[in-house]
Amino acid sequence: MEKTVRKVPFHDQPSDASYWRDQSPQKRLAALEQIRREYHDWPDDAPPRLQRVYSVVERS
């Protein structure tokens, strides 16, 4: 299988919201249930977290 990478501007990427709006309520709930199950499989002492993103802004 040939790997293909495509670089597009951020504003040209398809929206996740539009994808989920097009899904049936059953598919949305199934995805939510999958996320919930994965969350409960994490070890109690160190759940994975999203990387913290920040920027420093100078005020004048």
C-alpha distance matrix in Angstrom:
0.0 3.8 6.4 9.4 12.9 15.9 19.4 22.1 25.8 26.7 29.0 26.3 24.1 24.5 27.2 26.7 30.2 29.4 26.5 28.8 31.7 29.7 29.0 31.7 34.1 32.8 29.2 30.7 32.8 30.0 28.0 31.3 31.9 28.5 29.4 32.9 31.7 29.4 32.4 34.7 32.5 33.0 35.6 39.0 39.8 36.7 34.7 31.7 32.6 31.1 31.5 34.8 34.5 37.7 39.1 42.5 44.6 47.8 50.7 53.5
3.8 0.0 3.8 6.4 10.0 13.0 16.5 19.4 23.1 24.4 26.7 24.1 22.2 23.1 26.0 26.0 29.6 28.8 26.2 28.9 31.6 29.8 29.6 32.5 35.0 34.0 30.3 31.5 33.9 31.4 29.1 32.2 33.3 29.9 30.4 34.0 33.2 30.7 33.4 36.0 33.9 34.0 36.7 39.9 40.5 37.2 35.2 32.0 32.5 30.7 30.7 33.8 33.1 36.1 37.2 40.5 42.4 45.4 48.4 51.1
6.4 3.8 0.0 3.8 6.8 10.2 13.4 16.5 20.0 21.1 23.7 21.3 19.4 20.5 23.3 23.2 26.9 26.5 24.0 26.6 29.5 28.0 27.9 31.0 33.3 32.5 28.8 29.5 32.0 29.6 27.0 29.9 31.2 27.8 27.9 31.6 31.0 28.3 30.8 33.6 31.6 31.4 34.1 37.2 37.6 34.2 32.2 28.8 29.1 27.2 27.1 30.1 29.4 32.3 33.4 36.7 38.7 41.7 44.7 47.4
9.4 6.4 3.8 0.0 3.8 6.6 10.1 13.0 16.7 18.1 20.5 18.0 16.4 17.8 20.9 21.3 24.9 24.3 22.2 25.2 27.8 26.4 26.7 30.1 32.4 32.1 28.3 28.9 31.6 29.7 26.9 29.7 31.4 28.3 28.1 31.9 31.8 29.2 31.4 34.4 32.8 32.5 35.4 38.2 38.6 35.1 32.9 29.4 29.2 26.9 26.6 29.3 28.2 30.9 31.8 35.1 36.7 39.8 42.6 45.2
12.9 10.0 6.8 3.8 0.0 3.8 6.6 9.8 13.3 14.7 17.4 15.3 13.8 15.8 18.8 19.5 23.1 22.8 21.1 24.0 26.6 25.7 26.3 29.8 31.9 32.0 28.2 28.2 31.1 29.4 26.4 28.9 30.8 27.9 27.2 31.0 31.2 28.5 30.3 33.6 32.2 31.5 34.3 36.9 37.2 33.5 31.3 27.7 27.1 24.4 23.9 26.4 25.0 27.5 28.2 31.4 33.0 36.0 38.8 41.4
15.9 13.0 10.2 6.6 3.8 0.0 3.8 6.4 10.1 12.0 14.3 11.9 10.9 13.3 16.5 17.9 21.3 20.8 19.6 22.8 25.0 24.2 25.2 28.9 31.1 31.6 27.9 27.7 30.8 29.6 26.5 28.9 31.3 28.6 27.8 31.6 32.2 29.6 31.2 34.7 33.7 33.0 35.9 38.3 38.6 34.9 32.5 28.8 27.8 24.8 24.4 26.4 24.6 26.9 27.3 30.5 31.6 34.6 37.2 39.7
19.4 16.5 13.4 10.1 6.6 3.8 0.0 3.8 7.0 9.2 11.8 10.1 9.8 13.0 15.9 17.7 20.9 20.7 20.1 23.2 25.2 24.9 26.3 30.0 32.0 32.8 29.2 28.5 31.6 30.8 27.5 29.4 32.1 29.6 28.3 32.0 33.0 30.3 31.5 35.1 34.3 33.3 36.1 38.2 38.2 34.5 32.1 28.4 26.9 23.7 22.8 24.4 22.2 24.1 24.2 27.3 28.3 31.1 33.7 36.0
22.1 19.4 16.5 13.0 9.8 6.4 3.8 0.0 3.8 6.3 8.3 6.4 6.9 10.4 13.3 15.6 18.5 18.1 18.1 21.3 22.9 22.8 24.6 28.3 30.3 31.5 28.1 27.2 30.5 30.1 26.8 28.6 31.5 29.5 28.1 31.7 33.1 30.6 31.5 35.2 34.9 33.9 36.9 38.7 38.9 35.2 32.6 29.0 27.2 23.8 23.1 24.4 21.9 23.6 23.5 26.6 27.2 30.0 32.3 34.6
25.8 23.1 20.0 16.7 13.3 10.1 7.0 3.8 0.0 3.8 5.5 5.4 6.9 10.7 12.8 15.5 17.9 17.9 18.6 21.5 22.8 23.3 25.3 29.0 30.7 32.3 29.0 27.7 31.0 31.0 27.6 29.0 32.1 30.4 28.6 32.0 33.8 31.4 31.9 35.6 35.6 34.4 37.2 38.7 38.8 35.1 32.6 29.1 26.8 23.2 22.4 23.0 20.2 21.4 21.0 23.9 24.1 26.9 29.0 31.2
26.7 24.4 21.1 18.1 14.7 12.0 9.2 6.3 3.8 0.0 3.8 5.4 5.6 9.1 10.3 12.7 14.9 15.6 16.4 18.9 20.3 21.3 23.1 26.7 28.1 29.7 26.6 24.9 28.0 28.3 24.8 25.9 29.1 27.6 25.6 28.8 30.8 28.5 28.8 32.5 32.8 31.5 34.4 35.6 35.8 32.2 29.5 26.1 23.7 20.1 19.5 20.0 17.3 18.6 18.6 21.8 22.1 25.2 27.1 29.6
29.0 26.7 23.7 20.5 17.4 14.3 11.8 8.3 5.5 3.8 0.0 3.8 5.6 8.3 9.2 12.4 13.8 14.0 15.6 18.1 18.9 20.0 22.3 25.9 27.3 29.3 26.5 24.7 28.0 28.6 25.4 26.4 29.9 28.7 26.8 30.0 32.2 30.3 30.4 34.2 34.7 33.7 36.7 37.7 38.1 34.7 31.8 28.6 26.0 22.4 22.1 22.3 19.6 20.6 20.5 23.5 23.3 26.2 27.7 30.1
26.3 24.1 21.3 18.0 15.3 11.9 10.1 6.4 5.4 5.4 3.8 0.0 3.8 6.5 8.9 12.3 14.1 13.4 14.5 17.6 18.4 18.7 21.1 24.8 26.7 28.6 25.5 24.3 27.8 28.1 25.0 26.5 29.9 28.5 27.1 30.4 32.4 30.5 31.2 34.8 35.2 34.4 37.6 39.0 39.5 36.1 33.1 29.8 27.6 24.2 24.1 24.8 22.3 23.7 23.8 26.9 26.9 29.8 31.4 33.7
24.1 22.2 19.4 16.4 13.8 10.9 9.8 6.9 6.9 5.6 5.6 3.8 0.0 3.8 6.4 9.2 11.7 11.3 11.7 14.7 16.1 16.5 18.4 22.1 23.9 25.5 22.3 21.1 24.5 24.6 21.4 23.1 26.3 24.8 23.4 26.9 28.7 26.8 27.6 31.2 31.5 30.9 34.1 35.6 36.3 32.9 29.8 26.6 24.6 21.3 21.6 22.7 20.6 22.6 23.2 26.6 27.0 30.3 32.1 34.7
24.5 23.1 20.5 17.8 15.8 13.3 13.0 10.4 10.7 9.1 8.3 6.5 3.8 0.0 3.8 6.6 8.8 7.8 8.1 11.4 12.6 12.7 14.7 18.5 20.4 22.1 19.0 18.0 21.6 21.8 18.9 20.7 23.9 22.7 21.7 25.1 27.0 25.5 26.4 30.0 30.4 30.2 33.7 35.1 36.2 32.9 29.6 26.7 24.8 21.8 22.8 24.0 22.3 24.5 25.5 28.9 29.4 32.8 34.3 37.0
27.2 26.0 23.3 20.9 18.8 16.5 15.9 13.3 12.8 10.3 9.2 8.9 6.4 3.8 0.0 3.8 5.3 5.4 6.6 9.0 10.1 11.2 13.2 16.7 18.1 20.2 17.4 15.7 19.1 19.9 17.0 18.2 21.7 20.9 19.6 22.7 25.0 23.8 24.3 27.9 28.7 28.5 31.9 33.0 34.2 31.2 27.7 25.0 23.0 20.1 21.4 22.3 20.9 23.0 24.3 27.7 28.1 31.6 32.9 35.8
26.7 26.0 23.2 21.3 19.5 17.9 17.7 15.6 15.5 12.7 12.4 12.3 9.2 6.6 3.8 0.0 3.8 5.5 5.1 6.3 8.6 10.1 11.0 14.4 15.4 17.2 14.3 12.3 15.7 16.3 13.3 14.4 17.9 17.2 15.8 19.0 21.3 20.2 20.8 24.2 25.1 25.1 28.6 29.7 31.1 28.2 24.7 22.2 20.4 17.8 19.7 20.9 20.1 22.6 24.5 28.1 28.9 32.5 33.9 37.0
30.2 29.6 26.9 24.9 23.1 21.3 20.9 18.5 17.9 14.9 13.8 14.1 11.7 8.8 5.3 3.8 0.0 3.8 5.4 5.2 6.1 8.7 10.1 13.1 13.7 16.2 14.0 11.6 14.9 16.4 13.8 14.4 18.1 18.1 16.8 19.4 22.1 21.6 21.8 25.1 26.5 26.6 30.1 30.8 32.4 29.7 26.1 24.0 22.0 19.6 21.7 22.5 21.7 23.9 25.7 29.1 29.6 33.1 34.1 37.1
29.4 28.8 26.5 24.3 22.8 20.8 20.7 18.1 17.9 15.6 14.0 13.4 11.3 7.8 5.4 5.5 3.8 0.0 3.8 5.5 5.0 6.4 8.9 12.2 13.8 16.3 14.1 12.5 16.2 17.4 15.3 16.6 20.0 20.0 19.3 22.0 24.5 24.1 24.7 27.8 29.1 29.5 33.1 34.0 35.7 33.0 29.4 27.2 25.4 23.0 24.9 25.9 24.9 27.0 28.6 32.0 32.3 35.7 36.7 39.6
26.5 26.2 24.0 22.2 21.1 19.6 20.1 18.1 18.6 16.4 15.6 14.5 11.7 8.1 6.6 5.1 5.4 3.8 0.0 3.8 5.5 5.4 6.7 10.4 12.4 14.1 11.3 10.4 14.2 14.7 12.6 14.5 17.7 17.2 17.0 20.0 22.0 21.5 22.7 25.7 26.7 27.3 31.0 32.2 34.1 31.4 27.8 25.5 24.2 22.1 24.2 25.7 25.1 27.7 29.5 33.1 33.8 37.4 38.6 41.7
28.8 28.9 26.6 25.2 24.0 22.8 23.2 21.3 21.5 18.9 18.1 17.6 14.7 11.4 9.0 6.3 5.2 5.5 3.8 0.0 3.8 5.3 5.1 8.2 9.2 11.3 8.9 7.1 10.8 12.0 10.0 11.4 14.7 14.9 14.6 17.2 19.5 19.5 20.4 23.2 24.6 25.4 29.1 30.0 32.2 29.8 26.0 24.2 23.0 21.2 23.8 25.2 25.0 27.6 29.8 33.4 34.1 37.8 38.9 42.0
31.7 31.6 29.5 27.8 26.6 25.0 25.2 22.9 22.8 20.3 18.9 18.4 16.1 12.6 10.1 8.6 6.1 5.0 5.5 3.8 0.0 3.8 5.5 7.9 9.0 12.0 10.6 9.0 12.5 14.3 13.1 14.1 17.3 18.1 17.9 20.0 22.5 22.9 23.6 26.2 27.9 28.8 32.4 33.1 35.3 33.0 29.2 27.6 26.2 24.3 26.8 27.9 27.4 29.7 31.7 35.1 35.5 39.0 39.8 42.8
29.7 29.8 28.0 26.4 25.7 24.2 24.9 22.8 23.3 21.3 20.0 18.7 16.5 12.7 11.2 10.1 8.7 6.4 5.4 5.3 3.8 0.0 3.8 6.7 9.3 11.6 9.9 9.7 13.3 14.4 13.6 15.4 18.2 18.6 19.1 21.5 23.5 23.8 25.1 27.6 28.9 30.1 33.9 34.9 37.2 34.8 31.1 29.3 28.2 26.4 28.9 30.3 29.9 32.3 34.2 37.7 38.2 41.8 42.7 45.7
29.0 29.6 27.9 26.7 26.3 25.2 26.3 24.6 25.3 23.1 22.3 21.1 18.4 14.7 13.2 11.0 10.1 8.9 6.7 5.1 5.5 3.8 0.0 3.8 6.5 8.1 6.1 6.5 10.0 10.7 10.3 12.4 14.8 15.3 16.3 18.5 20.2 20.9 22.4 24.7 25.9 27.4 31.2 32.3 34.8 32.7 28.9 27.4 26.7 25.4 28.1 29.8 29.9 32.6 34.9 38.4 39.2 42.9 44.0 47.1
31.7 32.5 31.0 30.1 29.8 28.9 30.0 28.3 29.0 26.7 25.9 24.8 22.1 18.5 16.7 14.4 13.1 12.2 10.4 8.2 7.9 6.7 3.8 0.0 3.8 5.3 5.3 6.4 8.7 9.9 10.8 12.5 14.3 15.5 17.0 18.6 20.2 21.5 22.9 24.8 26.2 28.1 31.8 32.8 35.5 33.8 30.0 29.0 28.5 27.5 30.6 32.2 32.5 35.3 37.7 41.2 42.0 45.7 46.6 49.8
34.1 35.0 33.3 32.4 31.9 31.1 32.0 30.3 30.7 28.1 27.3 26.7 23.9 20.4 18.1 15.4 13.7 13.8 12.4 9.2 9.0 9.3 6.5 3.8 0.0 3.8 5.5 5.1 6.2 8.5 9.9 10.5 12.2 14.2 15.4 16.4 18.3 20.1 21.1 22.6 24.5 26.5 30.0 30.6 33.5 32.0 28.3 27.6 27.2 26.5 29.8 31.2 31.9 34.5 37.2 40.6 41.5 45.1 45.9 49.2
32.8 34.0 32.5 32.1 32.0 31.6 32.8 31.5 32.3 29.7 29.3 28.6 25.5 22.1 20.2 17.2 16.2 16.3 14.1 11.3 12.0 11.6 8.1 5.3 3.8 0.0 3.8 5.5 5.2 6.1 8.7 9.9 10.4 12.3 14.4 15.2 16.4 18.4 19.9 21.1 22.7 25.0 28.6 29.4 32.5 31.2 27.6 27.1 27.1 26.8 30.2 32.1 33.0 35.9 38.7 42.2 43.4 47.1 48.2 51.5
29.2 30.3 28.8 28.3 28.2 27.9 29.2 28.1 29.0 26.6 26.5 25.5 22.3 19.0 17.4 14.3 14.0 14.1 11.3 8.9 10.6 9.9 6.1 5.3 5.5 3.8 0.0 3.8 5.4 5.0 6.2 8.6 9.8 10.5 12.5 14.2 15.3 16.6 18.4 20.1 21.3 23.4 27.1 28.3 31.1 29.5 25.8 24.8 24.9 24.3 27.6 29.6 30.4 33.5 36.2 39.8 41.1 44.8 46.1 49.5
30.7 31.5 29.5 28.9 28.2 27.7 28.5 27.2 27.7 24.9 24.7 24.3 21.1 18.0 15.7 12.3 11.6 12.5 10.4 7.1 9.0 9.7 6.5 6.4 5.1 5.5 3.8 0.0 3.8 5.4 5.2 6.2 8.7 10.0 10.8 12.4 14.4 15.6 16.7 18.7 20.3 22.0 25.7 26.5 29.2 27.5 23.7 22.8 22.4 21.8 25.1 26.8 27.6 30.5 33.3 36.8 38.0 41.7 42.8 46.2
32.8 33.9 32.0 31.6 31.1 30.8 31.6 30.5 31.0 28.0 28.0 27.8 24.5 21.6 19.1 15.7 14.9 16.2 14.2 10.8 12.5 13.3 10.0 8.7 6.2 5.2 5.4 3.8 0.0 3.8 5.4 4.9 6.1 8.6 9.8 10.3 12.2 14.2 15.2 16.5 18.5 20.5 24.0 24.6 27.6 26.3 22.7 22.4 22.4 22.4 25.9 27.6 28.9 31.8 34.8 38.3 39.6 43.3 44.4 47.9
30.0 31.4 29.6 29.7 29.4 29.6 30.8 30.1 31.0 28.3 28.6 28.1 24.6 21.8 19.9 16.3 16.4 17.4 14.7 12.0 14.3 14.4 10.7 9.9 8.5 6.1 5.0 5.4 3.8 0.0 3.8 5.4 5.1 6.2 8.7 9.8 10.5 12.4 14.2 15.5 16.7 19.1 22.7 23.8 26.9 25.5 22.0 21.5 22.0 22.2 25.7 27.9 29.3 32.5 35.6 39.1 40.7 44.5 45.9 49.4
28.0 29.1 27.0 26.9 26.4 26.5 27.5 26.8 27.6 24.8 25.4 25.0 21.4 18.9 17.0 13.3 13.8 15.3 12.6 10.0 13.1 13.6 10.3 10.8 9.9 8.7 6.2 5.2 5.4 3.8 0.0 3.8 5.4 5.1 6.3 8.7 10.0 10.7 12.4 14.5 15.6 17.4 21.1 22.4 25.1 23.3 19.6 18.7 18.9 18.8 22.1 24.4 25.6 28.9 31.9 35.5 37.2 41.0 42.5 46.0
31.3 32.2 29.9 29.7 28.9 28.9 29.4 28.6 29.0 25.9 26.4 26.5 23.1 20.7 18.2 14.4 14.4 16.6 14.5 11.4 14.1 15.4 12.4 12.5 10.5 9.9 8.6 6.2 4.9 5.4 3.8 0.0 3.8 5.4 5.1 6.2 8.7 10.0 10.6 12.5 14.5 16.0 19.6 20.3 23.1 21.6 17.9 17.4 17.5 17.6 21.2 23.1 24.6 27.7 30.9 34.4 36.0 39.7 41.1 44.6
31.9 33.3 31.2 31.4 30.8 31.3 32.1 31.5 32.1 29.1 29.9 29.9 26.3 23.9 21.7 17.9 18.1 20.0 17.7 14.7 17.3 18.2 14.8 14.3 12.2 10.4 9.8 8.7 6.1 5.1 5.4 3.8 0.0 3.8 5.4 5.0 6.2 8.6 9.8 10.6 12.5 14.8 18.2 19.0 22.2 21.2 17.7 17.8 18.6 19.4 23.1 25.2 27.1 30.3 33.7 37.1 38.9 42.7 44.1 47.7
28.5 29.9 27.8 28.3 27.9 28.6 29.6 29.5 30.4 27.6 28.7 28.5 24.8 22.7 20.9 17.2 18.1 20.0 17.2 14.9 18.1 18.6 15.3 15.5 14.2 12.3 10.5 10.0 8.6 6.2 5.1 5.4 3.8 0.0 3.8 5.4 5.2 6.2 8.6 10.1 10.8 13.0 16.7 18.2 21.1 19.7 16.3 15.9 17.0 17.8 21.3 23.8 25.7 29.2 32.5 36.0 38.1 41.8 43.5 47.2
29.4 30.4 27.9 28.1 27.2 27.8 28.3 28.1 28.6 25.6 26.8 27.1 23.4 21.7 19.6 15.8 16.8 19.3 17.0 14.6 17.9 19.1 16.3 17.0 15.4 14.4 12.5 10.8 9.8 8.7 6.3 5.1 5.4 3.8 0.0 3.8 5.5 5.2 6.2 8.8 10.0 11.2 15.0 16.1 18.8 17.0 13.4 12.8 13.5 14.2 17.8 20.2 22.2 25.6 29.0 32.4 34.5 38.2 39.9 43.6
32.9 34.0 31.6 31.9 31.0 31.6 32.0 31.7 32.0 28.8 30.0 30.4 26.9 25.1 22.7 19.0 19.4 22.0 20.0 17.2 20.0 21.5 18.5 18.6 16.4 15.2 14.2 12.4 10.3 9.8 8.7 6.2 5.0 5.4 3.8 0.0 3.8 5.5 5.1 6.4 8.8 10.4 13.8 14.3 17.4 16.4 12.9 13.5 14.4 15.8 19.5 21.6 23.9 27.1 30.7 33.9 36.1 39.7 41.2 44.9
31.7 33.2 31.0 31.8 31.2 32.2 33.0 33.1 33.8 30.8 32.2 32.4 28.7 27.0 25.0 21.3 22.1 24.5 22.0 19.5 22.5 23.5 20.2 20.2 18.3 16.4 15.3 14.4 12.2 10.5 10.0 8.7 6.2 5.2 5.5 3.8 0.0 3.8 5.4 5.2 6.4 9.1 12.4 13.7 17.0 16.2 13.1 13.8 15.7 17.5 21.0 23.5 26.0 29.4 33.0 36.3 38.6 42.3 44.0 47.7
29.4 30.7 28.3 29.2 28.5 29.6 30.3 30.6 31.4 28.5 30.3 30.5 26.8 25.5 23.8 20.2 21.6 24.1 21.5 19.5 22.9 23.8 20.9 21.5 20.1 18.4 16.6 15.6 14.2 12.4 10.7 10.0 8.6 6.2 5.2 5.5 3.8 0.0 3.8 5.5 5.2 6.9 10.6 12.5 15.2 13.8 10.6 10.7 12.7 14.5 17.9 20.7 23.2 26.7 30.3 33.6 36.1 39.8 41.7 45.4
32.4 33.4 30.8 31.4 30.3 31.2 31.5 31.5 31.9 28.8 30.4 31.2 27.6 26.4 24.3 20.8 21.8 24.7 22.7 20.4 23.6 25.1 22.4 22.9 21.1 19.9 18.4 16.7 15.2 14.2 12.4 10.6 9.8 8.6 6.2 5.1 5.4 3.8 0.0 3.8 5.4 5.6 9.1 10.0 12.7 11.4 8.0 8.9 10.5 12.8 16.3 18.6 21.5 24.8 28.4 31.6 34.1 37.6 39.4 43.2
34.7 36.0 33.6 34.4 33.6 34.7 35.1 35.2 35.6 32.5 34.2 34.8 31.2 30.0 27.9 24.2 25.1 27.8 25.7 23.2 26.2 27.6 24.7 24.8 22.6 21.1 20.1 18.7 16.5 15.5 14.5 12.5 10.6 10.1 8.8 6.4 5.2 5.5 3.8 0.0 3.8 5.5 8.0 8.6 12.1 11.9 9.3 11.3 13.5 16.2 19.6 21.7 24.8 28.0 31.7 34.7 37.3 40.8 42.5 46.2
32.5 33.9 31.6 32.8 32.2 33.7 34.3 34.9 35.6 32.8 34.7 35.2 31.5 30.4 28.7 25.1 26.5 29.1 26.7 24.6 27.9 28.9 25.9 26.2 24.5 22.7 21.3 20.3 18.5 16.7 15.6 14.5 12.5 10.8 10.0 8.8 6.4 5.2 5.4 3.8 0.0 3.8 6.5 8.7 11.7 11.3 9.2 10.7 13.7 16.5 19.6 22.2 25.3 28.6 32.3 35.3 38.2 41.6 43.7 47.4
33.0 34.0 31.4 32.5 31.5 33.0 33.3 33.9 34.4 31.5 33.7 34.4 30.9 30.2 28.5 25.1 26.6 29.5 27.3 25.4 28.8 30.1 27.4 28.1 26.5 25.0 23.4 22.0 20.5 19.1 17.4 16.0 14.8 13.0 11.2 10.4 9.1 6.9 5.6 5.5 3.8 0.0 3.8 6.3 8.6 7.5 5.6 7.4 10.6 13.8 16.6 19.1 22.4 25.6 29.3 32.2 35.2 38.6 40.6 44.4
35.6 36.7 34.1 35.4 34.3 35.9 36.1 36.9 37.2 34.4 36.7 37.6 34.1 33.7 31.9 28.6 30.1 33.1 31.0 29.1 32.4 33.9 31.2 31.8 30.0 28.6 27.1 25.7 24.0 22.7 21.1 19.6 18.2 16.7 15.0 13.8 12.4 10.6 9.1 8.0 6.5 3.8 0.0 3.8 5.6 5.8 6.0 8.8 12.1 15.6 18.0 20.2 23.7 26.8 30.4 33.0 36.2 39.4 41.5 45.2
39.0 39.9 37.2 38.2 36.9 38.3 38.2 38.7 38.7 35.6 37.7 39.0 35.6 35.1 33.0 29.7 30.8 34.0 32.2 30.0 33.1 34.9 32.3 32.8 30.6 29.4 28.3 26.5 24.6 23.8 22.4 20.3 19.0 18.2 16.1 14.3 13.7 12.5 10.0 8.6 8.7 6.3 3.8 0.0 3.8 5.8 6.3 10.0 12.6 16.2 18.6 20.2 23.9 26.6 30.3 32.7 35.7 38.8 40.6 44.3
39.8 40.5 37.6 38.6 37.2 38.6 38.2 38.9 38.8 35.8 38.1 39.5 36.3 36.2 34.2 31.1 32.4 35.7 34.1 32.2 35.3 37.2 34.8 35.5 33.5 32.5 31.1 29.2 27.6 26.9 25.1 23.1 22.2 21.1 18.8 17.4 17.0 15.2 12.7 12.1 11.7 8.6 5.6 3.8 0.0 3.8 6.5 9.9 12.2 15.9 17.6 19.0 22.7 25.2 28.8 30.9 34.0 37.0 39.0 42.6
36.7 37.2 34.2 35.1 33.5 34.9 34.5 35.2 35.1 32.2 34.7 36.1 32.9 32.9 31.2 28.2 29.7 33.0 31.4 29.8 33.0 34.8 32.7 33.8 32.0 31.2 29.5 27.5 26.3 25.5 23.3 21.6 21.2 19.7 17.0 16.4 16.2 13.8 11.4 11.9 11.3 7.5 5.8 5.8 3.8 0.0 3.8 6.3 8.8 12.4 14.0 15.7 19.4 22.1 25.6 28.0 31.2 34.2 36.4 40.0
34.7 35.2 32.2 32.9 31.3 32.5 32.1 32.6 32.6 29.5 31.8 33.1 29.8 29.6 27.7 24.7 26.1 29.4 27.8 26.0 29.2 31.1 28.9 30.0 28.3 27.6 25.8 23.7 22.7 22.0 19.6 17.9 17.7 16.3 13.4 12.9 13.1 10.6 8.0 9.3 9.2 5.6 6.0 6.3 6.5 3.8 0.0 3.8 6.3 10.0 12.4 14.4 17.9 20.9 24.6 27.3 30.3 33.5 35.6 39.3
31.7 32.0 28.8 29.4 27.7 28.8 28.4 29.0 29.1 26.1 28.6 29.8 26.6 26.7 25.0 22.2 24.0 27.2 25.5 24.2 27.6 29.3 27.4 29.0 27.6 27.1 24.8 22.8 22.4 21.5 18.7 17.4 17.8 15.9 12.8 13.5 13.8 10.7 8.9 11.3 10.7 7.4 8.8 10.0 9.9 6.3 3.8 0.0 3.8 7.0 9.3 11.9 15.2 18.5 22.1 25.0 28.1 31.4 33.7 37.4
32.6 32.5 29.1 29.2 27.1 27.8 26.9 27.2 26.8 23.7 26.0 27.6 24.6 24.8 23.0 20.4 22.0 25.4 24.2 23.0 26.2 28.2 26.7 28.5 27.2 27.1 24.9 22.4 22.4 22.0 18.9 17.5 18.6 17.0 13.5 14.4 15.7 12.7 10.5 13.5 13.7 10.6 12.1 12.6 12.2 8.8 6.3 3.8 0.0 3.7 6.4 8.5 11.8 15.0 18.7 21.7 24.6 28.0 30.2 33.9
31.1 30.7 27.2 26.9 24.4 24.8 23.7 23.8 23.2 20.1 22.4 24.2 21.3 21.8 20.1 17.8 19.6 23.0 22.1 21.2 24.3 26.4 25.4 27.5 26.5 26.8 24.3 21.8 22.4 22.2 18.8 17.6 19.4 17.8 14.2 15.8 17.5 14.5 12.8 16.2 16.5 13.8 15.6 16.2 15.9 12.4 10.0 7.0 3.7 0.0 3.8 6.2 8.8 12.3 15.9 19.2 21.9 25.5 27.7 31.4
31.5 30.7 27.1 26.6 23.9 24.4 22.8 23.1 22.4 19.5 22.1 24.1 21.6 22.8 21.4 19.7 21.7 24.9 24.2 23.8 26.8 28.9 28.1 30.6 29.8 30.2 27.6 25.1 25.9 25.7 22.1 21.2 23.1 21.3 17.8 19.5 21.0 17.9 16.3 19.6 19.6 16.6 18.0 18.6 17.6 14.0 12.4 9.3 6.4 3.8 0.0 3.8 6.2 9.7 13.1 16.3 19.3 22.8 25.3 29.0
34.8 33.8 30.1 29.3 26.4 26.4 24.4 24.4 23.0 20.0 22.3 24.8 22.7 24.0 22.3 20.9 22.5 25.9 25.7 25.2 27.9 30.3 29.8 32.2 31.2 32.1 29.6 26.8 27.6 27.9 24.4 23.1 25.2 23.8 20.2 21.6 23.5 20.7 18.6 21.7 22.2 19.1 20.2 20.2 19.0 15.7 14.4 11.9 8.5 6.2 3.8 0.0 3.8 6.6 10.2 13.2 16.2 19.6 21.9 25.6
34.5 33.1 29.4 28.2 25.0 24.6 22.2 21.9 20.2 17.3 19.6 22.3 20.6 22.3 20.9 20.1 21.7 24.9 25.1 25.0 27.4 29.9 29.9 32.5 31.9 33.0 30.4 27.6 28.9 29.3 25.6 24.6 27.1 25.7 22.2 23.9 26.0 23.2 21.5 24.8 25.3 22.4 23.7 23.9 22.7 19.4 17.9 15.2 11.8 8.8 6.2 3.8 0.0 3.8 7.1 10.5 13.3 16.8 19.3 22.9
37.7 36.1 32.3 30.9 27.5 26.9 24.1 23.6 21.4 18.6 20.6 23.7 22.6 24.5 23.0 22.6 23.9 27.0 27.7 27.6 29.7 32.3 32.6 35.3 34.5 35.9 33.5 30.5 31.8 32.5 28.9 27.7 30.3 29.2 25.6 27.1 29.4 26.7 24.8 28.0 28.6 25.6 26.8 26.6 25.2 22.1 20.9 18.5 15.0 12.3 9.7 6.6 3.8 0.0 3.8 6.9 9.6 13.2 15.6 19.2
39.1 37.2 33.4 31.8 28.2 27.3 24.2 23.5 21.0 18.6 20.5 23.8 23.2 25.5 24.3 24.5 25.7 28.6 29.5 29.8 31.7 34.2 34.9 37.7 37.2 38.7 36.2 33.3 34.8 35.6 31.9 30.9 33.7 32.5 29.0 30.7 33.0 30.3 28.4 31.7 32.3 29.3 30.4 30.3 28.8 25.6 24.6 22.1 18.7 15.9 13.1 10.2 7.1 3.8 0.0 3.8 6.3 9.9 12.6 16.1
42.5 40.5 36.7 35.1 31.4 30.5 27.3 26.6 23.9 21.8 23.5 26.9 26.6 28.9 27.7 28.1 29.1 32.0 33.1 33.4 35.1 37.7 38.4 41.2 40.6 42.2 39.8 36.8 38.3 39.1 35.5 34.4 37.1 36.0 32.4 33.9 36.3 33.6 31.6 34.7 35.3 32.2 33.0 32.7 30.9 28.0 27.3 25.0 21.7 19.2 16.3 13.2 10.5 6.9 3.8 0.0 3.8 6.6 9.7 13.0
44.6 42.4 38.7 36.7 33.0 31.6 28.3 27.2 24.1 22.1 23.3 26.9 27.0 29.4 28.1 28.9 29.6 32.3 33.8 34.1 35.5 38.2 39.2 42.0 41.5 43.4 41.1 38.0 39.6 40.7 37.2 36.0 38.9 38.1 34.5 36.1 38.6 36.1 34.1 37.3 38.2 35.2 36.2 35.7 34.0 31.2 30.3 28.1 24.6 21.9 19.3 16.2 13.3 9.6 6.3 3.8 0.0 3.8 6.4 9.8
47.8 45.4 41.7 39.8 36.0 34.6 31.1 30.0 26.9 25.2 26.2 29.8 30.3 32.8 31.6 32.5 33.1 35.7 37.4 37.8 39.0 41.8 42.9 45.7 45.1 47.1 44.8 41.7 43.3 44.5 41.0 39.7 42.7 41.8 38.2 39.7 42.3 39.8 37.6 40.8 41.6 38.6 39.4 38.8 37.0 34.2 33.5 31.4 28.0 25.5 22.8 19.6 16.8 13.2 9.9 6.6 3.8 0.0 3.8 6.5
50.7 48.4 44.7 42.6 38.8 37.2 33.7 32.3 29.0 27.1 27.7 31.4 32.1 34.3 32.9 33.9 34.1 36.7 38.6 38.9 39.8 42.7 44.0 46.6 45.9 48.2 46.1 42.8 44.4 45.9 42.5 41.1 44.1 43.5 39.9 41.2 44.0 41.7 39.4 42.5 43.7 40.6 41.5 40.6 39.0 36.4 35.6 33.7 30.2 27.7 25.3 21.9 19.3 15.6 12.6 9.7 6.4 3.8 0.0 3.8
53.5 51.1 47.4 45.2 41.4 39.7 36.0 34.6 31.2 29.6 30.1 33.7 34.7 37.0 35.8 37.0 37.1 39.6 41.7 42.0 42.8 45.7 47.1 49.8 49.2 51.5 49.5 46.2 47.9 49.4 46.0 44.6 47.7 47.2 43.6 44.9 47.7 45.4 43.2 46.2 47.4 44.4 45.2 44.3 42.6 40.0 39.3 37.4 33.9 31.4 29.0 25.6 22.9 19.2 16.1 13.0 9.8 6.5 3.8 0.0
